[in-house]
Amino acid sequence: MGRTVPSFRIALYQEEKKWKAFRDALDRDERGMFDRLFASSRLHISACMMAARPVRIHCIMMAMLLYQYGQVLPLMEG
């Protein structure tokens, strides 16, 4: 049997672990922002699962950007 591909939820968790040293180097307030960014990518996890991108962080960052854009757009229009 071949290796199975981990679910994107597991892949997201693994990717977040890879960034632990970066996160730990941030100030306390920035760590909270970093955590919220990764949490925001979970809101679009279904889109990431369907994208099947070979570099996981690309989809994760796109999900983060989409969330942030959704937050900023009403401010720009308003």
Buried (B, 14 or more C-beta within 10 A) or exposed (E): EEEEEEEBEEBBEEBBEEBEEEBEEEEEEEEEEBEEBBEBBBEBBEBBBEBEEEEBBEBBBBBBBBBEEEEEEEEEEE
